[in-house]
Amino acid sequence: MTVRVQRGDAACAAWAARVQSDHYRKVECFDASFDAALERALAGVTGHGAPFPSLWVAMRGDTRLGCMVCTDDGDSAARLKLVYVVPEARGQGVAELLLNRVSDHAEANGCRLLRVSSFAEHGAARAFYAARGFVCAPAGSVRAFGRTLSLEHWEKPLF
């Protein structure tokens, strides 16, 4: 069965919050402040016709495989947030499909640049962004979600 990427609804937003909270609290040892960050990032992503913010979900049949939030970051840029693929679907091109769909959406809505922030400790994310033409600008250490992490900002032109 093929994977499709579509805009997410309220049920998809609830799923995204739940799976990411579970993963990052268990695997990454993030504290409860991560749940508040999830709530802020998912606020307003469904139920309206505006291009931003938007939640995109990868589906195989009725099964959700991954998600990505896209927001307006000003200066003709879009920001990716909450990029996530369930562990059992990793390595199958799901993140690539999400990124391609969201890139098309951002470009169609006047964006010329994609931005995403991540932590250097997330090696798979770093490799994914680098392999797709994003350029990294290390931002330094930050205290986030109960941990000290190395923040990175990534950018990629859309043309």
FENDA-V71441 format. One record per pair of residues at least 24 apart in sequence whose C-alpha atoms are under 7 Angstrom apart, sorted by the first residue. I is the first residue (numbers start at 1). J is the second residue. D is the distance in Angstrom with one decimal. If there is no record, write none. Layout:
i->{I:I}
j->{J:J}
d->{D:D}
This chain:
i->{1:2:3:3:3:4:4:4:5:5:5:5:5:5:6:6:6:7:7:7:7:8:8:8:8:9:9:10:13:16:30:30:30:31:31:33:34:58:58:65:66:68:70:76:76:76:76:77:77:77:77:77:78:78:78:78:78:79:79:79:80:80:81:107:112:112:112:113:113:113:113:114:114:114:114:115:115:115:116:116:116:117:117:117:118:118:118:119:119:119:119:120:120:120:121}
j->{60:60:58:59:60:58:59:60:56:57:58:59:98:101:56:57:58:54:55:56:57:46:55:56:57:46:47:46:42:67:145:146:147:145:146:145:145:94:98:89:94:98:102:110:111:112:113:111:112:113:114:115:106:111:113:114:115:114:115:116:115:116:116:158:157:158:159:155:156:157:158:155:156:157:158:154:155:156:153:154:155:152:153:154:151:152:153:149:150:151:152:150:151:152:150}
d->{6.5:6.1:6.4:5.4:4.7:5.6:5.3:6.5:6.6:5.5:4.4:6.2:6.4:7.0:5.6:5.5:6.6:7.0:5.6:4.5:6.1:6.7:5.2:5.3:5.6:5.4:6.9:6.0:6.6:6.9:4.9:5.9:6.9:5.0:5.3:5.4:5.5:6.8:6.6:6.2:6.9:6.8:7.0:6.4:4.5:5.6:6.6:4.9:5.8:4.5:5.7:7.0:6.2:6.1:6.3:5.0:6.1:5.8:4.6:5.6:6.2:5.0:6.6:6.6:5.9:4.8:6.9:6.9:5.7:4.4:5.2:5.5:5.2:6.3:6.8:5.6:4.5:6.6:6.0:5.2:6.6:5.6:4.4:6.0:6.0:5.3:6.5:6.3:5.3:4.6:5.6:5.4:6.3:6.4:6.9}
